[in-house]
Amino acid sequence: MKRLQQLLLGVMLAGAAGSAAAPAHAEDKRATDLEQATRIVKEKDNSRVLSAETRKENGKEVYEVKVLDAEGRVRTVKVPAKEK
C-alpha cells in the first residue's frame, strides 16, 4: 500500500512539473480531428492519453493532447489541424 501511495505521489508531482513545462509538438503530422490527433500522439510516443481538446492559436486550430509518458511524466503535445 505504501508503494502505491509513493507511486501516486510521484505521478502527481510529475504532472505538476510537466504541466509547467513547454508543450511538445507533433508538427510533422497534422490531424483532421481530435480522435486522429490522439492516435498520432499515442503511436509516436507510446503514451497513455489522459485528455484532449481543440484550441485556437493565432487563429488556427490545434489539438492539445495531455499524455502520461513511459517515464511516468505528464506532458502536453500539440498537433496542428489540417487546413479545411
Secondary structure, DSSP 8 states (H G I E B T S, - for coil): -HHHHHHHHHHHHHHHHHHHS--EE-TT--BSSHHHHHHHHHHHH--EEEEEEEEEETTEEEEEEEEE-TTS-EEEEEEEB---
